[in-house]
Amino acid sequence: MNTNTGNQKAASEGINTNSAPELQEGVMQVAMGLLIATAAAIGIWGLVSLFSGITMTGGILDMITGWMSAVTGR
């Protein structure tokens, strides 16, 4: 008489066999999170650079004038 068959069946039903797709989904979520965090850091750095450029040149018009002279060479 084997009395453990019911317990073994119940235990085996609780095992998740889809661990590989779940692992792949988790890895992709981490990768997407890192990508979004990197993009946000680059965007914030760009805004800080823009605003510091505006304040260093004396205003937006001076910055645009300086940019135009750098592009055109005049």
Secondary structure, DSSP 8 states (H G I E B T S, - for coil): ---SHHHHHHHHHTS-S-HHHHHHHHHHHHHHHHHHHHHHHHHHHHHHHHHHHHHHHTSHHHHHHHHHHHHH--
